[in-house]
């Protein structure tokens, strides 16, 4: 499953996690990233790491069976 992540502080990402589990991703622009939900993703925030720090989603990503 792919997820589109939009934000103002996500330029030049070096990492994306779903509930602390690393994901593969591609930056589309300075404000958009497409990330693959990892098979072992956990319910929790989406975090994007950039050279300026880490941006955290305000709403948690929810894993459902």
Predicted model as a PDB file, atoms N, CA, C, CB and O in Angstrom, pLDDT in the B-factor column:
MODEL        1                                                                  
ATOM      1  N   UNK A   1       0.831  -1.158   0.000  1.00 91.00           N  
ATOM      2  CA  UNK A   1       0.000   0.000   0.000  1.00 91.00           C  
ATOM      3  C   UNK A   1       0.888   1.236   0.000  1.00 91.00           C  
ATOM      4  CB  UNK A   1      -0.952  -0.011   1.198  1.00 91.00           C  
ATOM      5  O   UNK A   1       1.874   1.306   0.733  1.00 91.00           O  
ATOM      6  N   UNK A   2       0.530   2.206  -0.825  1.00 95.00           N  
ATOM      7  CA  UNK A   2       1.247   3.476  -0.886  1.00 95.00           C  
ATOM      8  C   UNK A   2       0.464   4.547  -0.145  1.00 95.00           C  
ATOM      9  CB  UNK A   2       1.490   3.901  -2.349  1.00 95.00           C  
ATOM     10  O   UNK A   2      -0.767   4.550  -0.148  1.00 95.00           O  
ATOM     11  N   UNK A   3       1.193   5.452   0.490  1.00 95.00           N  
ATOM     12  CA  UNK A   3       0.581   6.564   1.216  1.00 95.00           C  
ATOM     13  C   UNK A   3       1.232   7.855   0.733  1.00 95.00           C  
ATOM     14  CB  UNK A   3       0.741   6.393   2.773  1.00 95.00           C  
ATOM     15  O   UNK A   3       2.456   7.946   0.636  1.00 95.00           O  
ATOM     16  N   UNK A   4       0.404   8.848   0.433  1.00 96.00           N  
ATOM     17  CA  UNK A   4       0.904  10.171   0.075  1.00 96.00           C  
ATOM     18  C   UNK A   4       1.007  10.986   1.356  1.00 96.00           C  
ATOM     19  CB  UNK A   4      -0.026  10.876  -0.979  1.00 96.00           C  
ATOM     20  O   UNK A   4       0.028  11.141   2.086  1.00 96.00           O  
ATOM     21  N   UNK A   5       2.187  11.498   1.619  1.00 96.00           N  
ATOM     22  CA  UNK A   5       2.434  12.323   2.804  1.00 96.00           C  
ATOM     23  C   UNK A   5       2.661  13.753   2.325  1.00 96.00           C  
ATOM     24  CB  UNK A   5       3.668  11.793   3.639  1.00 96.00           C  
ATOM     25  O   UNK A   5       3.516  14.007   1.477  1.00 96.00           O  
ATOM     26  N   UNK A   6       1.891  14.674   2.875  1.00 95.00           N  
ATOM     27  CA  UNK A   6       2.045  16.091   2.537  1.00 95.00           C  
ATOM     28  C   UNK A   6       2.403  16.864   3.788  1.00 95.00           C  
ATOM     29  CB  UNK A   6       0.754  16.660   1.896  1.00 95.00           C  
ATOM     30  O   UNK A   6       1.862  16.608   4.863  1.00 95.00           O  
ATOM     31  N   UNK A   7       3.321  17.816   3.645  1.00 93.00           N  
ATOM     32  CA  UNK A   7       3.702  18.630   4.794  1.00 93.00           C  
ATOM     33  C   UNK A   7       4.603  19.767   4.384  1.00 93.00           C  
ATOM     34  CB  UNK A   7       4.387  17.782   5.844  1.00 93.00           C  
ATOM     35  O   UNK A   7       5.134  19.783   3.273  1.00 93.00           O  
ATOM     36  N   UNK A   8       4.776  20.713   5.274  1.00 90.00           N  
ATOM     37  CA  UNK A   8       5.603  21.875   4.977  1.00 90.00           C  
ATOM     38  C   UNK A   8       7.061  21.687   5.363  1.00 90.00           C  
ATOM     39  CB  UNK A   8       5.056  23.076   5.677  1.00 90.00           C  
ATOM     40  O   UNK A   8       7.925  22.397   4.849  1.00 90.00           O  
ATOM     41  N   UNK A   9       7.354  20.759   6.244  1.00 83.00           N  
ATOM     42  CA  UNK A   9       8.716  20.606   6.753  1.00 83.00           C  
ATOM     43  C   UNK A   9       9.299  19.251   6.373  1.00 83.00           C  
ATOM     44  CB  UNK A   9       8.740  20.777   8.270  1.00 83.00           C  
ATOM     45  O   UNK A   9       9.936  18.597   7.198  1.00 83.00           O  
ATOM     46  N   UNK A  10       9.084  18.824   5.123  1.00 93.00           N  
ATOM     47  CA  UNK A  10       9.536  17.482   4.745  1.00 93.00           C  
ATOM     48  C   UNK A  10      10.456  17.477   3.517  1.00 93.00           C  
ATOM     49  CB  UNK A  10       8.336  16.602   4.476  1.00 93.00           C  
ATOM     50  O   UNK A  10      10.591  16.451   2.851  1.00 93.00           O  
ATOM     51  N   UNK A  11      11.081  18.606   3.221  1.00 93.00           N  
ATOM     52  CA  UNK A  11      12.003  18.666   2.081  1.00 93.00           C  
ATOM     53  C   UNK A  11      13.257  17.839   2.364  1.00 93.00           C  
ATOM     54  CB  UNK A  11      12.387  20.131   1.768  1.00 93.00           C  
ATOM     55  O   UNK A  11      13.739  17.809   3.496  1.00 93.00           O  
ATOM     56  N   UNK A  12      13.779  17.180   1.354  1.00 96.00           N  
ATOM     57  CA  UNK A  12      15.002  16.379   1.442  1.00 96.00           C  
ATOM     58  C   UNK A  12      14.931  15.291   2.513  1.00 96.00           C  
ATOM     59  CB  UNK A  12      16.178  17.280   1.722  1.00 96.00           C  
ATOM     60  O   UNK A  12      15.806  15.219   3.376  1.00 96.00           O  
ATOM     61  N   UNK A  13      13.902  14.448   2.467  1.00 97.00           N  
ATOM     62  CA  UNK A  13      13.757  13.416   3.505  1.00 97.00           C  
ATOM     63  C   UNK A  13      14.865  12.377   3.458  1.00 97.00           C  
ATOM     64  CB  UNK A  13      12.417  12.726   3.365  1.00 97.00           C  
ATOM     65  O   UNK A  13      15.360  12.012   2.391  1.00 97.00           O  
ATOM     66  N   UNK A  14      15.241  11.909   4.647  1.00 97.00           N  
ATOM     67  CA  UNK A  14      16.232  10.832   4.725  1.00 97.00           C  
ATOM     68  C   UNK A  14      15.631   9.576   5.352  1.00 97.00           C  
ATOM     69  CB  UNK A  14      17.457  11.288   5.533  1.00 97.00           C  
ATOM     70  O   UNK A  14      16.263   8.520   5.360  1.00 97.00           O  
ATOM     71  N   UNK A  15      14.405   9.691   5.879  1.00 98.00           N  
ATOM     72  CA  UNK A  15      13.755   8.537   6.474  1.00 98.00           C  
ATOM     73  C   UNK A  15      12.276   8.777   6.711  1.00 98.00           C  
ATOM     74  CB  UNK A  15      14.428   8.176   7.768  1.00 98.00           C  
ATOM     75  O   UNK A  15      11.849   9.901   6.973  1.00 98.00           O  
ATOM     76  N   UNK A  16      11.493   7.696   6.615  1.00 98.00           N  
ATOM     77  CA  UNK A  16      10.062   7.726   6.914  1.00 98.00           C  
ATOM     78  C   UNK A  16       9.750   6.483   7.734  1.00 98.00           C  
ATOM     79  CB  UNK A  16       9.186   7.786   5.600  1.00 98.00           C  
ATOM     80  O   UNK A  16      10.186   5.383   7.393  1.00 98.00           O  
ATOM     81  N   UNK A  17       8.984   6.659   8.830  1.00 97.00           N  
ATOM     82  CA  UNK A  17       8.573   5.513   9.639  1.00 97.00           C  
ATOM     83  C   UNK A  17       7.068   5.557   9.893  1.00 97.00           C  
ATOM     84  CB  UNK A  17       9.344   5.488  10.977  1.00 97.00           C  
ATOM     85  O   UNK A  17       6.457   6.623   9.965  1.00 97.00           O  
ATOM     86  N   UNK A  18       6.497   4.370  10.025  1.00 96.00           N  
ATOM     87  CA  UNK A  18       5.090   4.199  10.389  1.00 96.00           C  
ATOM     88  C   UNK A  18       5.075   3.502  11.740  1.00 96.00           C  
ATOM     89  CB  UNK A  18       4.286   3.374   9.294  1.00 96.00           C  
ATOM     90  O   UNK A  18       5.372   2.310  11.823  1.00 96.00           O  
ATOM     91  N   UNK A  19       4.736   4.223  12.796  1.00 95.00           N  
ATOM     92  CA  UNK A  19       4.757   3.634  14.131  1.00 95.00           C  
ATOM     93  C   UNK A  19       6.132   3.135  14.524  1.00 95.00           C  
ATOM     94  CB  UNK A  19       3.772   2.504  14.211  1.00 95.00           C  
ATOM     95  O   UNK A  19       6.249   2.171  15.280  1.00 95.00           O  
ATOM     96  N   UNK A  20       7.173   3.778  14.022  1.00 95.00           N  
ATOM     97  CA  UNK A  20       8.548   3.402  14.350  1.00 95.00           C  
ATOM     98  C   UNK A  20       9.177   2.390  13.409  1.00 95.00           C  
ATOM     99  CB  UNK A  20       8.590   2.862  15.717  1.00 95.00           C  
ATOM    100  O   UNK A  20      10.347   2.045  13.575  1.00 95.00           O  
ATOM    101  N   UNK A  21       8.424   1.904  12.417  1.00 96.00           N  
ATOM    102  CA  UNK A  21       8.935   0.918  11.458  1.00 96.00           C  
ATOM    103  C   UNK A  21       9.331   1.639  10.172  1.00 96.00           C  
ATOM    104  CB  UNK A  21       7.869  -0.192  11.166  1.00 96.00           C  
ATOM    105  O   UNK A  21       8.522   2.353   9.579  1.00 96.00           O  
ATOM    106  N   UNK A  22      10.580   1.449   9.745  1.00 97.00           N  
ATOM    107  CA  UNK A  22      11.100   2.132   8.553  1.00 97.00           C  
ATOM    108  C   UNK A  22      10.360   1.736   7.287  1.00 97.00           C  
ATOM    109  CB  UNK A  22      12.575   1.836   8.385  1.00 97.00           C  
ATOM    110  O   UNK A  22       9.909   0.602   7.130  1.00 97.00           O  
ATOM    111  N   UNK A  23      10.248   2.713   6.386  1.00 97.00           N  
ATOM    112  CA  UNK A  23       9.524   2.541   5.135  1.00 97.00           C  
ATOM    113  C   UNK A  23      10.411   2.956   3.963  1.00 97.00           C  
ATOM    114  CB  UNK A  23       8.214   3.360   5.143  1.00 97.00           C  
ATOM    115  O   UNK A  23      11.314   3.777   4.118  1.00 97.00           O  
ATOM    116  N   UNK A  24      10.147   2.385   2.798  1.00 98.00           N  
ATOM    117  CA  UNK A  24      10.768   2.908   1.581  1.00 98.00           C  
ATOM    118  C   UNK A  24       9.901   4.069   1.108  1.00 98.00           C  
ATOM    119  CB  UNK A  24      10.909   1.791   0.461  1.00 98.00           C  
ATOM    120  O   UNK A  24       8.692   4.079   1.340  1.00 98.00           O  
ATOM    121  N   UNK A  25      10.516   5.048   0.447  1.00 98.00           N  
ATOM    122  CA  UNK A  25       9.782   6.254   0.065  1.00 98.00           C  
ATOM    123  C   UNK A  25      10.453   6.936  -1.112  1.00 98.00           C  
ATOM    124  CB  UNK A  25       9.679   7.222   1.248  1.00 98.00           C  
ATOM    125  O   UNK A  25      11.594   6.635  -1.462  1.00 98.00           O  
ATOM    126  N   UNK A  26       9.720   7.860  -1.716  1.00 98.00           N  
ATOM    127  CA  UNK A  26      10.228   8.699  -2.798  1.00 98.00           C  
ATOM    128  C   UNK A  26       9.702  10.105  -2.598  1.00 98.00           C  
ATOM    129  CB  UNK A  26       9.816   8.143  -4.193  1.00 98.00           C  
ATOM    130  O   UNK A  26       8.499  10.300  -2.421  1.00 98.00           O  
ATOM    131  N   UNK A  27      10.589  11.087  -2.623  1.00 97.00           N  
ATOM    132  CA  UNK A  27      10.157  12.477  -2.532  1.00 97.00           C  
ATOM    133  C   UNK A  27       9.654  12.903  -3.909  1.00 97.00           C  
ATOM    134  CB  UNK A  27      11.320  13.410  -2.037  1.00 97.00           C  
ATOM    135  O   UNK A  27      10.342  12.732  -4.915  1.00 97.00           O  
ATOM    136  N   UNK A  28       8.455  13.454  -3.938  1.00 96.00           N  
ATOM    137  CA  UNK A  28       7.871  13.943  -5.197  1.00 96.00           C  
ATOM    138  C   UNK A  28       8.179  15.422  -5.361  1.00 96.00           C  
ATOM    139  CB  UNK A  28       6.334  13.703  -5.231  1.00 96.00           C  
ATOM    140  O   UNK A  28       8.446  15.890  -6.468  1.00 96.00           O  
ATOM    141  N   UNK A  29       8.141  16.154  -4.253  1.00 96.00           N  
ATOM    142  CA  UNK A  29       8.432  17.586  -4.253  1.00 96.00           C  
ATOM    143  C   UNK A  29       8.907  17.944  -2.848  1.00 96.00           C  
ATOM    144  CB  UNK A  29       7.168  18.444  -4.676  1.00 96.00           C  
ATOM    145  O   UNK A  29       9.118  17.060  -2.019  1.00 96.00           O  
ATOM    146  N   UNK A  30       9.076  19.226  -2.582  1.00 94.00           N  
ATOM    147  CA  UNK A  30       9.503  19.653  -1.247  1.00 94.00           C  
ATOM    148  C   UNK A  30       8.407  19.482  -0.208  1.00 94.00           C  
ATOM    149  CB  UNK A  30       9.947  21.098  -1.281  1.00 94.00           C  
ATOM    150  O   UNK A  30       8.669  19.571   0.991  1.00 94.00           O  
ATOM    151  N   UNK A  31       7.173  19.236  -0.664  1.00 96.00           N  
ATOM    152  CA  UNK A  31       6.051  19.113   0.270  1.00 96.00           C  
ATOM    153  C   UNK A  31       5.300  17.794   0.145  1.00 96.00           C  
ATOM    154  CB  UNK A  31       5.093  20.245   0.058  1.00 96.00           C  
ATOM    155  O   UNK A  31       4.293  17.603   0.826  1.00 96.00           O  
ATOM    156  N   UNK A  32       5.766  16.871  -0.713  1.00 97.00           N  
ATOM    157  CA  UNK A  32       5.066  15.596  -0.896  1.00 97.00           C  
ATOM    158  C   UNK A  32       6.031  14.420  -1.004  1.00 97.00           C  
ATOM    159  CB  UNK A  32       4.192  15.655  -2.137  1.00 97.00           C  
ATOM    160  O   UNK A  32       7.063  14.491  -1.670  1.00 97.00           O  
ATOM    161  N   UNK A  33       5.657  13.334  -0.323  1.00 98.00           N  
ATOM    162  CA  UNK A  33       6.415  12.091  -0.339  1.00 98.00           C  
ATOM    163  C   UNK A  33       5.435  10.954  -0.564  1.00 98.00           C  
ATOM    164  CB  UNK A  33       7.224  11.891   0.986  1.00 98.00           C  
ATOM    165  O   UNK A  33       4.329  10.967  -0.022  1.00 98.00           O  
ATOM    166  N   UNK A  34       5.836   9.968  -1.365  1.00 98.00           N  
ATOM    167  CA  UNK A  34       5.060   8.734  -1.484  1.00 98.00           C  
ATOM    168  C   UNK A  34       5.845   7.670  -0.733  1.00 98.00           C  
ATOM    169  CB  UNK A  34       4.808   8.324  -3.002  1.00 98.00           C  
ATOM    170  O   UNK A  34       7.018   7.430  -1.019  1.00 98.00           O  
ATOM    171  N   UNK A  35       5.182   7.032   0.234  1.00 98.00           N  
ATOM    172  CA  UNK A  35       5.834   6.013   1.056  1.00 98.00           C  
ATOM    173  C   UNK A  35       5.060   4.706   0.968  1.00 98.00           C  
ATOM    174  CB  UNK A  35       5.945   6.478   2.527  1.00 98.00           C  
ATOM    175  O   UNK A  35       3.838   4.699   0.823  1.00 98.00           O  
ATOM    176  N   UNK A  36       5.792   3.601   1.060  1.00 97.00           N  
ATOM    177  CA  UNK A  36       5.193   2.272   1.091  1.00 97.00           C  
ATOM    178  C   UNK A  36       4.998   1.875   2.549  1.00 97.00           C  
ATOM    179  CB  UNK A  36       6.080   1.226   0.334  1.00 97.00           C  
ATOM    180  O   UNK A  36       5.938   1.928   3.342  1.00 97.00           O  
ATOM    181  N   UNK A  37       3.786   1.481   2.899  1.00 95.00           N  
ATOM    182  CA  UNK A  37       3.531   1.019   4.259  1.00 95.00           C  
ATOM    183  C   UNK A  37       4.276  -0.305   4.434  1.00 95.00           C  
ATOM    184  CB  UNK A  37       1.982   0.856   4.541  1.00 95.00           C  
ATOM    185  O   UNK A  37       4.017  -1.252   3.692  1.00 95.00           O  
ATOM    186  N   UNK A  38       5.194  -0.389   5.397  1.00 95.00           N  
ATOM    187  CA  UNK A  38       5.959  -1.622   5.581  1.00 95.00           C  
ATOM    188  C   UNK A  38       5.070  -2.754   6.106  1.00 95.00           C  
ATOM    189  CB  UNK A  38       7.130  -1.381   6.544  1.00 95.00           C  
ATOM    190  O   UNK A  38       4.098  -2.493   6.815  1.00 95.00           O  
ATOM    191  N   UNK A  39       5.391  -4.001   5.769  1.00 91.00           N  
ATOM    192  CA  UNK A  39       4.573  -5.140   6.190  1.00 91.00           C  
ATOM    193  C   UNK A  39       4.372  -5.242   7.700  1.00 91.00           C  
ATOM    194  CB  UNK A  39       5.195  -6.404   5.697  1.00 91.00           C  
ATOM    195  O   UNK A  39       3.329  -5.722   8.143  1.00 91.00           O  
ATOM    196  N   UNK A  40       5.330  -4.809   8.487  1.00 92.00           N  
ATOM    197  CA  UNK A  40       5.236  -4.906   9.941  1.00 92.00           C  
ATOM    198  C   UNK A  40       4.913  -3.563  10.594  1.00 92.00           C  
ATOM    199  CB  UNK A  40       6.533  -5.450  10.506  1.00 92.00           C  
ATOM    200  O   UNK A  40       5.224  -3.347  11.765  1.00 92.00           O  
ATOM    201  N   UNK A  41       4.284  -2.654   9.827  1.00 94.00           N  
ATOM    202  CA  UNK A  41       3.951  -1.333  10.358  1.00 94.00           C  
ATOM    203  C   UNK A  41       3.104  -1.458  11.619  1.00 94.00           C  
ATOM    204  CB  UNK A  41       3.211  -0.496   9.301  1.00 94.00           C  
ATOM    205  O   UNK A  41       2.301  -2.380  11.762  1.00 94.00           O  
ATOM    206  N   UNK A  42       3.303  -0.516  12.522  1.00 93.00           N  
ATOM    207  CA  UNK A  42       2.556  -0.479  13.774  1.00 93.00           C  
ATOM    208  C   UNK A  42       1.672   0.764  13.799  1.00 93.00           C  
ATOM    209  CB  UNK A  42       3.516  -0.497  14.995  1.00 93.00           C  
ATOM    210  O   UNK A  42       1.985   1.769  13.161  1.00 93.00           O  
ATOM    211  N   UNK A  43       0.573   0.690  14.536  1.00 95.00           N  
ATOM    212  CA  UNK A  43      -0.246   1.876  14.733  1.00 95.00           C  
ATOM    213  C   UNK A  43       0.587   2.905  15.486  1.00 95.00           C  
ATOM    214  CB  UNK A  43      -1.564   1.539  15.505  1.00 95.00           C  
ATOM    215  O   UNK A  43       1.234   2.582  16.482  1.00 95.00           O  
ATOM    216  N   UNK A  44       0.568   4.136  15.010  1.00 96.00           N  
ATOM    217  CA  UNK A  44       1.347   5.204  15.631  1.00 96.00           C  
ATOM    218  C   UNK A  44       1.579   6.318  14.637  1.00 96.00           C  
ATOM    219  CB  UNK A  44       2.687   4.674  16.160  1.00 96.00           C  
ATOM    220  O   UNK A  44       1.050   6.282  13.526  1.00 96.00           O  
ATOM    221  N   UNK A  45       2.357   7.301  15.020  1.00 97.00           N  
ATOM    222  CA  UNK A  45       2.576   8.436  14.139  1.00 97.00           C  
ATOM    223  C   UNK A  45       3.444   8.076  12.932  1.00 97.00           C  
ATOM    224  CB  UNK A  45       3.215   9.566  14.911  1.00 97.00           C  
ATOM    225  O   UNK A  45       4.258   7.153  12.972  1.00 97.00           O  
ATOM    226  N   UNK A  46       3.238   8.835  11.869  1.00 97.00           N  
ATOM    227  CA  UNK A  46       4.151   8.783  10.723  1.00 97.00           C  
ATOM    228  C   UNK A  46       5.200   9.846  11.002  1.00 97.00           C  
ATOM    229  CB  UNK A  46       3.402   9.027   9.324  1.00 97.00           C  
ATOM    230  O   UNK A  46       4.869  10.983  11.338  1.00 97.00           O  
ATOM    231  N   UNK A  47       6.461   9.471  10.862  1.00 97.00           N  
ATOM    232  CA  UNK A  47       7.550  10.434  11.077  1.00 97.00           C  
ATOM    233  C   UNK A  47       8.397  10.530   9.823  1.00 97.00           C  
ATOM    234  CB  UNK A  47       8.427  10.026  12.290  1.00 97.00           C  
ATOM    235  O   UNK A  47       8.732   9.525   9.197  1.00 97.00           O  
ATOM    236  N   UNK A  48       8.738  11.762   9.470  1.00 97.00           N  
ATOM    237  CA  UNK A  48       9.609  12.033   8.331  1.00 97.00           C  
ATOM    238  C   UNK A  48      10.843  12.742   8.865  1.00 97.00           C  
ATOM    239  CB  UNK A  48       8.883  12.892   7.229  1.00 97.00           C  
ATOM    240  O   UNK A  48      10.736  13.803   9.480  1.00 97.00           O  
ATOM    241  N   UNK A  49      12.006  12.163   8.632  1.00 97.00           N  
ATOM    242  CA  UNK A  49      13.262  12.761   9.069  1.00 97.00           C  
ATOM    243  C   UNK A  49      13.886  13.524   7.914  1.00 97.00           C  
ATOM    244  CB  UNK A  49      14.235  11.685   9.600  1.00 97.00           C  
ATOM    245  O   UNK A  49      13.978  13.014   6.798  1.00 97.00           O  
ATOM    246  N   UNK A  50      14.315  14.751   8.190  1.00 96.00           N  
ATOM    247  CA  UNK A  50      14.953  15.612   7.190  1.00 96.00           C  
ATOM    248  C   UNK A  50      16.215  16.196   7.819  1.00 96.00           C  
ATOM    249  CB  UNK A  50      13.978  16.755   6.698  1.00 96.00           C  
ATOM    250  O   UNK A  50      16.447  16.015   9.014  1.00 96.00           O  
ATOM    251  N   UNK A  51      17.034  16.893   7.031  1.00 96.00           N  
ATOM    252  CA  UNK A  51      18.215  17.538   7.612  1.00 96.00           C  
ATOM    253  C   UNK A  51      17.868  18.561   8.705  1.00 96.00           C  
ATOM    254  CB  UNK A  51      19.010  18.221   6.516  1.00 96.00           C  
ATOM    255  O   UNK A  51      18.705  18.880   9.549  1.00 96.00           O  
ATOM    256  N   UNK A  52      16.629  19.071   8.681  1.00 93.00           N  
ATOM    257  CA  UNK A  52      16.208  20.074   9.664  1.00 93.00           C  
ATOM    258  C   UNK A  52      15.579  19.478  10.915  1.00 93.00           C  
ATOM    259  CB  UNK A  52      15.237  21.019   9.033  1.00 93.00           C  
ATOM    260  O   UNK A  52      15.243  20.216  11.841  1.00 93.00           O  
ATOM    261  N   UNK A  53      15.412  18.159  10.964  1.00 95.00           N  
ATOM    262  CA  UNK A  53      14.793  17.526  12.124  1.00 95.00           C  
ATOM    263  C   UNK A  53      13.758  16.492  11.711  1.00 95.00           C  
ATOM    264  CB  UNK A  53      14.150  18.574  13.016  1.00 95.00           C  
ATOM    265  O   UNK A  53      13.803  15.972  10.596  1.00 95.00           O  
ATOM    266  N   UNK A  54      12.830  16.194  12.605  1.00 95.00           N  
ATOM    267  CA  UNK A  54      11.809  15.185  12.342  1.00 95.00           C  
ATOM    268  C   UNK A  54      10.427  15.812  12.435  1.00 95.00           C  
ATOM    269  CB  UNK A  54      11.934  14.005  13.328  1.00 95.00           C  
ATOM    270  O   UNK A  54      10.100  16.491  13.409  1.00 95.00           O  
ATOM    271  N   UNK A  55       9.613  15.573  11.396  1.00 93.00           N  
ATOM    272  CA  UNK A  55       8.217  16.003  11.383  1.00 93.00           C  
ATOM    273  C   UNK A  55       7.362  14.795  11.756  1.00 93.00           C  
ATOM    274  CB  UNK A  55       7.801  16.591   9.977  1.00 93.00           C  
ATOM    275  O   UNK A  55       7.584  13.695  11.250  1.00 93.00           O  
ATOM    276  N   UNK A  56       6.393  14.996  12.634  1.00 94.00           N  
ATOM    277  CA  UNK A  56       5.530  13.923  13.119  1.00 94.00           C  
ATOM    278  C   UNK A  56       4.082  14.240  12.791  1.00 94.00           C  
ATOM    279  CB  UNK A  56       5.708  13.716  14.636  1.00 94.00           C  
ATOM    280  O   UNK A  56       3.618  15.363  12.984  1.00 94.00           O  
ATOM    281  N   UNK A  57       3.364  13.220  12.284  1.00 93.00           N  
ATOM    282  CA  UNK A  57       1.954  13.432  11.946  1.00 93.00           C  
ATOM    283  C   UNK A  57       1.148  13.772  13.193  1.00 93.00           C  
ATOM    284  CB  UNK A  57       1.368  12.183  11.259  1.00 93.00           C  
ATOM    285  O   UNK A  57       1.426  13.277  14.285  1.00 93.00           O  
ATOM    286  N   UNK A  58       0.148  14.623  13.012  1.00 92.00           N  
ATOM    287  CA  UNK A  58      -0.704  14.992  14.140  1.00 92.00           C  
ATOM    288  C   UNK A  58      -1.755  13.920  14.433  1.00 92.00           C  
ATOM    289  CB  UNK A  58      -1.388  16.326  13.863  1.00 92.00           C  
ATOM    290  O   UNK A  58      -2.290  13.851  15.540  1.00 92.00           O  
ATOM    291  N   UNK A  59      -2.042  13.099  13.446  1.00 93.00           N  
ATOM    292  CA  UNK A  59      -3.000  11.991  13.591  1.00 93.00           C  
ATOM    293  C   UNK A  59      -2.240  10.695  13.380  1.00 93.00           C  
ATOM    294  CB  UNK A  59      -4.200  12.115  12.574  1.00 93.00           C  
ATOM    295  O   UNK A  59      -1.507  10.581  12.399  1.00 93.00           O  
ATOM    296  N   UNK A  60      -2.385   9.713  14.262  1.00 94.00           N  
ATOM    297  CA  UNK A  60      -1.647   8.451  14.089  1.00 94.00           C  
ATOM    298  C   UNK A  60      -2.130   7.646  12.900  1.00 94.00           C  
ATOM    299  CB  UNK A  60      -1.760   7.609  15.335  1.00 94.00           C  
ATOM    300  O   UNK A  60      -3.312   7.665  12.556  1.00 94.00           O  
ATOM    301  N   UNK A  61      -1.206   6.945  12.283  1.00 94.00           N  
ATOM    302  CA  UNK A  61      -1.517   5.966  11.246  1.00 94.00           C  
ATOM    303  C   UNK A  61      -2.060   4.743  11.983  1.00 94.00           C  
ATOM    304  CB  UNK A  61      -0.240   5.609  10.348  1.00 94.00           C  
ATOM    305  O   UNK A  61      -1.481   4.303  12.976  1.00 94.00           O  
ATOM    306  N   UNK A  62      -3.173   4.195  11.493  1.00 94.00           N  
ATOM    307  CA  UNK A  62      -3.800   3.051  12.159  1.00 94.00           C  
ATOM    308  C   UNK A  62      -3.681   1.794  11.307  1.00 94.00           C  
ATOM    309  CB  UNK A  62      -5.277   3.346  12.460  1.00 94.00           C  
ATOM    310  O   UNK A  62      -4.071   1.780  10.140  1.00 94.00           O  
ATOM    311  N   UNK A  63      -3.142   0.752  11.902  1.00 88.00           N  
ATOM    312  CA  UNK A  63      -3.040  -0.548  11.241  1.00 88.00           C  
ATOM    313  C   UNK A  63      -4.273  -1.363  11.633  1.00 88.00           C  
ATOM    314  CB  UNK A  63      -1.706  -1.298  11.637  1.00 88.00           C  
ATOM    315  O   UNK A  63      -4.575  -1.524  12.815  1.00 88.00           O  
ATOM    316  N   UNK A  64      -4.974  -1.869  10.629  1.00 85.00           N  
ATOM    317  CA  UNK A  64      -6.120  -2.712  10.929  1.00 85.00           C  
ATOM    318  C   UNK A  64      -5.965  -4.049  10.212  1.00 85.00           C  
ATOM    319  CB  UNK A  64      -7.441  -2.015  10.519  1.00 85.00           C  
ATOM    320  O   UNK A  64      -5.381  -4.106   9.129  1.00 85.00           O  
ATOM    321  N   UNK A  65      -6.484  -5.126  10.806  1.00 74.00           N  
ATOM    322  CA  UNK A  65      -6.306  -6.468  10.225  1.00 74.00           C  
ATOM    323  C   UNK A  65      -7.076  -6.635   8.932  1.00 74.00           C  
ATOM    324  CB  UNK A  65      -6.744  -7.534  11.214  1.00 74.00           C  
ATOM    325  O   UNK A  65      -7.032  -7.703   8.321  1.00 74.00           O  
TER     326      UNK A  65                                                      
ENDMDL                                                                          
END                                                                             
